[in-house]
């Protein structure tokens, strides 16, 4: 199996990167490809045993003007009213679980209509396929797939079966196609690695995998969708370059200032112990000052605050207050 380098395949590989939301929607959120989405969801949420589904609007509109709308990559509803919302997310972010919880509220509120006399709800599933690792308890077993529901803390009794969160952490997945023996992991491979391939390995010749590969070809995209996809991937490349630059500058400036201040304080002490402590404190203070100065410079270049925070190690509040 031959793979291209990450740089070569970010935009112009034969197959699209299914972790990109434009590509994911193109392959999984079309009526002709409904069978692909059903097969994927049946692997991730097997208890639903989905046979058919309907797509509905991806943007969940806020009920208040000052609140943010929620946007999913794929939104569908089953015959019994169960709603499933799927998103792919490449970059880690603070409060990701809270974000998922916030988005789920729209799917719940949307079910209660004006004049309705009860709060009877249909189940809501939020499925997040992510390229990073979520924070877990120290004894977490490293599972790729995790599912959460509302349960009593002591007995784990189910409070309601109407809210579920499913996370697929593809950062943990590193199997080769030839080592996979189940369809769930085949989907993991395709979403994470298909865009890296020049030649498909055995197993893609027929059935759902042949269709998935065919629908994932960049050449098969409609022109307008292809432009959106390439623009989105180019933006991602730019963002990665900004982050690398910001990290390098922060490191270099922080080290330089830390050494200078450490030497100055060390000389003032006049003793070996004082010099050592001064250098240590000076480096720490210098690194912090370097981070702040770098953040100011990046902010002046209009680099997004969340990118600056990730690159410098400052909090989002610190960056916004500069």
C-alpha positions as CSV (number, residue, x, y, z in Angstrom):
1,X,0.0,0.0,0.0
2,X,1.6,3.3,-1.1
3,X,1.0,6.5,0.8
4,X,1.8,10.0,-0.2
5,X,3.3,12.5,2.2
6,X,1.0,14.6,4.4
7,X,2.1,17.8,2.5
8,X,1.3,16.3,-0.9
9,X,-2.1,14.9,0.0
10,X,-3.7,17.7,2.0
11,X,-5.3,19.1,-1.1
12,X,-4.5,17.4,-4.3
13,X,-4.5,13.6,-3.6
14,X,-6.6,11.3,-5.7
15,X,-9.0,10.9,-2.8
16,X,-10.4,13.6,-0.6
17,X,-9.7,13.9,3.0
18,X,-12.8,12.8,4.8
19,X,-11.9,14.6,8.0
20,X,-12.6,17.8,6.0
21,X,-16.2,18.8,6.6
22,X,-16.8,19.7,2.9
23,X,-15.6,16.2,1.8
24,X,-17.4,14.4,4.6
25,X,-20.7,16.1,3.6
26,X,-20.1,15.3,-0.1
27,X,-19.6,11.6,0.6
28,X,-22.1,11.0,3.5
29,X,-24.8,13.6,3.3
30,X,-26.3,13.0,-0.1
31,X,-29.4,11.0,-0.9
32,X,-27.6,8.7,-3.4
33,X,-25.0,7.9,-0.7
34,X,-27.5,7.3,2.1
35,X,-26.4,3.7,2.3
36,X,-22.8,4.8,3.2
37,X,-24.1,6.9,6.2
38,X,-26.4,4.1,7.4
39,X,-23.5,1.6,7.3
40,X,-21.2,4.0,9.2
41,X,-23.8,4.8,11.8
42,X,-24.7,1.1,12.3
43,X,-21.1,0.5,13.2
44,X,-20.9,3.4,15.6
45,X,-24.4,3.1,17.2
46,X,-25.2,-0.6,16.6
47,X,-28.1,-0.6,19.1
48,X,-30.2,1.5,16.7
49,X,-30.1,-1.0,13.8
50,X,-30.8,1.7,11.2
51,X,-32.5,0.6,8.0
52,X,-33.4,4.1,6.6
53,X,-33.1,7.8,7.4
54,X,-33.9,11.2,6.2
55,X,-31.7,14.2,6.0
56,X,-32.7,17.5,7.6
57,X,-31.2,21.0,8.0
58,X,-27.6,21.0,9.2
59,X,-27.9,24.4,10.9
60,X,-29.9,24.5,14.1
61,X,-31.0,28.0,14.6
62,X,-30.8,29.7,18.0
63,X,-33.9,30.8,19.7
64,X,-32.3,34.0,20.9
65,X,-30.5,36.6,18.7
66,X,-27.5,36.8,21.0
67,X,-26.8,33.0,21.0
68,X,-24.7,31.1,18.5
69,X,-26.4,28.7,16.0
70,X,-25.2,25.1,15.9
71,X,-23.9,23.6,12.7
72,X,-23.4,19.9,12.1
73,X,-21.8,18.3,9.1
74,X,-24.6,15.7,8.7
75,X,-28.0,15.8,10.4
76,X,-30.5,13.0,9.9
77,X,-33.7,11.6,11.5
78,X,-35.0,8.1,11.7
79,X,-38.5,6.9,11.2
80,X,-39.2,6.8,15.0
81,X,-38.0,10.5,15.3
82,X,-34.6,9.7,16.6
83,X,-32.2,12.5,15.6
84,X,-28.5,11.9,14.8
85,X,-26.1,14.7,14.2
86,X,-22.6,14.0,13.0
87,X,-19.5,16.2,12.8
88,X,-15.8,15.8,11.9
89,X,-13.3,17.9,13.9
90,X,-9.6,18.1,13.1
91,X,-8.3,20.6,15.6
92,X,-8.5,20.2,19.4
93,X,-10.1,23.0,21.3
94,X,-10.9,24.0,24.9
95,X,-14.3,23.0,26.3
96,X,-15.0,20.6,23.4
97,X,-17.3,18.4,25.5
98,X,-19.2,21.5,26.6
99,X,-19.5,22.6,23.0
100,X,-21.1,19.3,22.1
101,X,-23.5,19.6,25.0
102,X,-24.4,23.1,23.9
103,X,-25.1,22.0,20.4
104,X,-27.3,19.2,21.6
105,X,-29.7,21.6,23.3
106,X,-30.9,22.9,19.9
107,X,-31.8,19.4,18.8
108,X,-33.9,19.0,22.0
109,X,-35.5,22.4,22.0
110,X,-36.5,22.0,18.3
111,X,-38.7,19.1,19.3
112,X,-41.0,21.1,21.6
113,X,-43.5,23.1,19.5
114,X,-45.6,26.0,20.5
115,X,-48.9,24.7,22.0
116,X,-47.5,21.3,22.8
117,X,-48.9,20.0,26.0
118,X,-46.0,17.7,27.2
119,X,-42.3,17.4,27.0
120,X,-42.2,14.0,25.2
121,X,-38.9,13.9,23.4
122,X,-37.3,11.7,20.8
123,X,-33.7,10.5,21.3
124,X,-30.8,12.7,20.2
125,X,-27.4,11.4,19.3
126,X,-24.4,13.7,18.9
127,X,-21.6,11.8,17.0
128,X,-18.2,13.5,16.9
129,X,-15.4,12.0,14.8
130,X,-12.2,13.7,15.9
131,X,-8.6,13.7,14.9
132,X,-7.3,14.5,18.4
133,X,-7.4,12.9,21.8
134,X,-10.0,14.0,24.4
135,X,-9.1,14.4,28.1
136,X,-9.9,11.2,30.0
137,X,-9.4,9.9,33.5
138,X,-6.0,8.4,34.3
139,X,-7.3,4.9,34.1
140,X,-8.8,5.3,30.6
141,X,-8.2,2.2,28.5
142,X,-7.4,4.1,25.3
143,X,-10.6,3.0,23.4
144,X,-11.2,4.8,20.1
145,X,-15.0,4.7,20.5
146,X,-16.7,6.1,23.6
147,X,-20.4,6.6,24.4
148,X,-22.0,8.7,27.1
149,X,-25.6,9.0,28.4
150,X,-27.3,10.5,31.5
151,X,-27.0,8.1,34.4
152,X,-27.1,8.1,38.2
153,X,-23.6,8.5,39.6
154,X,-23.8,5.6,42.1
155,X,-26.0,2.9,40.6
156,X,-25.6,4.0,36.9
157,X,-29.4,3.9,36.5
158,X,-30.4,5.5,33.3
159,X,-32.2,8.8,33.9
160,X,-33.4,9.2,30.3
161,X,-32.5,7.4,27.1
162,X,-33.0,10.6,25.0
163,X,-29.5,12.1,25.0
164,X,-26.4,10.3,23.8
165,X,-22.9,11.4,22.9
166,X,-20.6,9.3,20.8
167,X,-16.9,10.1,20.3
168,X,-14.6,8.5,17.7
169,X,-11.0,9.5,18.6
170,X,-9.1,8.6,15.4
171,X,-5.8,9.9,16.8
172,X,-5.6,6.4,18.5
173,X,-6.1,4.5,15.3
174,X,-3.0,3.4,13.4
175,X,-3.8,0.0,11.9
176,X,-2.9,-0.8,8.3
177,X,-5.8,-1.9,6.0
178,X,-4.4,-5.5,5.7
179,X,-4.5,-5.9,9.5
180,X,-8.2,-4.9,9.8
181,X,-10.8,-7.7,10.2
182,X,-14.1,-5.7,10.9
183,X,-16.1,-3.0,9.2
184,X,-16.0,-0.5,12.0
185,X,-12.2,-0.3,11.7
186,X,-12.5,-0.2,7.9
187,X,-14.5,3.0,8.3
188,X,-11.9,4.4,10.7
189,X,-9.2,3.7,8.2
190,X,-11.1,5.3,5.3
191,X,-12.0,8.5,7.2
192,X,-8.5,8.9,8.6
193,X,-6.2,7.5,5.8
194,X,-8.0,7.1,2.4
195,X,-6.7,10.4,1.2
196,X,-3.1,9.2,1.7
197,X,-3.4,6.4,-0.9
198,X,-2.3,6.3,-4.5
199,X,-3.4,2.8,-5.1
200,X,-6.2,1.1,-3.2
201,X,-5.4,-2.2,-1.4
202,X,-7.3,-5.4,-1.8
203,X,-10.8,-5.2,-0.4
204,X,-12.0,-2.0,-2.2
205,X,-13.0,-3.8,-5.4
206,X,-16.6,-4.3,-4.6
207,X,-19.5,-3.6,-2.3
208,X,-19.7,-0.6,0.0
209,X,-16.0,0.0,0.0
210,X,-15.8,0.3,-3.7
211,X,-18.6,2.9,-3.6
212,X,-17.0,4.8,-0.7
213,X,-13.7,5.0,-2.6
214,X,-15.5,6.0,-5.9
215,X,-17.5,8.7,-4.1
216,X,-14.3,10.0,-2.4
217,X,-12.4,10.7,-5.6
218,X,-11.6,14.3,-5.9
219,X,-12.3,14.1,-9.6
220,X,-15.9,13.0,-8.8
221,X,-16.7,16.2,-7.0
222,X,-18.9,18.8,-8.6
223,X,-16.9,21.8,-9.5
224,X,-18.5,24.1,-6.9
225,X,-17.9,21.6,-4.2
226,X,-14.4,20.9,-5.3
227,X,-13.5,24.6,-5.0
228,X,-15.0,24.8,-1.5
229,X,-13.0,21.7,-0.6
230,X,-9.7,23.0,-1.9
231,X,-10.2,26.4,-0.3
232,X,-11.0,24.7,3.0
233,X,-7.9,22.5,2.9
234,X,-5.7,25.5,1.8
235,X,-7.0,27.4,4.8
236,X,-6.0,24.5,7.0
237,X,-2.5,24.5,5.6
238,X,-2.2,28.2,6.3
239,X,-3.4,27.7,9.9
240,X,-0.9,25.0,10.5
241,X,1.9,27.2,9.2
242,X,0.8,30.0,11.4
243,X,0.9,27.7,14.5
244,X,4.3,26.4,13.6
245,X,5.7,29.9,13.2
246,X,4.1,31.2,16.4
247,X,5.5,28.2,18.4
248,X,9.0,28.8,17.0
249,X,9.0,32.5,17.6
250,X,7.6,32.1,21.2
251,X,10.3,29.5,22.0
252,X,13.2,31.6,20.6
253,X,12.1,34.9,22.2
254,X,11.3,33.2,25.5
255,X,14.6,31.5,25.7
256,X,16.5,34.6,24.8
257,X,14.8,36.8,27.4
258,X,15.0,34.1,30.0
259,X,18.8,33.8,29.6
260,X,19.3,37.5,29.7
261,X,17.3,38.1,32.8
262,X,18.6,35.1,34.5
263,X,22.2,36.2,34.1
264,X,21.4,39.7,35.4
265,X,19.7,38.5,38.5
266,X,22.4,35.9,39.0
267,X,25.2,38.5,39.0
268,X,23.3,40.7,41.4
269,X,23.2,37.8,44.0
270,X,26.9,37.4,43.8
271,X,26.8,33.8,45.0
272,X,26.6,30.5,43.2
273,X,23.3,29.6,44.8
274,X,21.9,33.0,43.9
275,X,23.0,32.8,40.4
276,X,21.3,29.4,40.0
277,X,18.1,30.6,41.5
278,X,18.2,33.8,39.5
279,X,18.7,32.0,36.2
280,X,15.9,29.7,37.0
281,X,13.5,32.5,38.0
282,X,14.7,34.7,35.1
283,X,14.2,32.0,32.6
284,X,10.7,31.3,33.9
285,X,9.8,35.0,33.9
286,X,11.5,35.5,30.6
287,X,9.6,32.7,28.9
288,X,6.4,34.1,30.2
289,X,7.3,37.6,29.0
290,X,8.3,36.1,25.7
291,X,5.0,34.4,25.4
292,X,3.1,37.7,26.1
293,X,5.3,39.7,23.6
294,X,4.9,37.0,20.9
295,X,1.1,37.0,21.5
296,X,1.0,40.8,21.1
297,X,2.9,40.5,17.8
298,X,0.7,37.7,16.5
299,X,-2.4,39.6,17.6
300,X,-1.2,42.6,15.6
301,X,-1.0,40.4,12.6
302,X,-4.7,39.4,13.0
303,X,-4.0,35.8,13.8
304,X,-7.0,34.3,15.6
305,X,-6.9,34.4,19.3
306,X,-7.5,30.6,19.7
307,X,-4.5,29.9,17.5
308,X,-2.3,32.3,19.5
309,X,-3.4,30.7,22.7
310,X,-2.5,27.2,21.5
311,X,0.8,28.3,20.1
312,X,2.0,30.3,23.1
313,X,0.4,28.3,26.0
314,X,-1.4,31.4,27.2
315,X,-5.1,31.1,28.1
316,X,-7.7,32.5,25.7
317,X,-8.5,35.2,28.3
318,X,-4.9,36.3,28.5
319,X,-4.7,36.7,24.8
320,X,-8.0,38.6,24.5
321,X,-6.9,41.0,27.3
322,X,-3.6,42.0,25.6
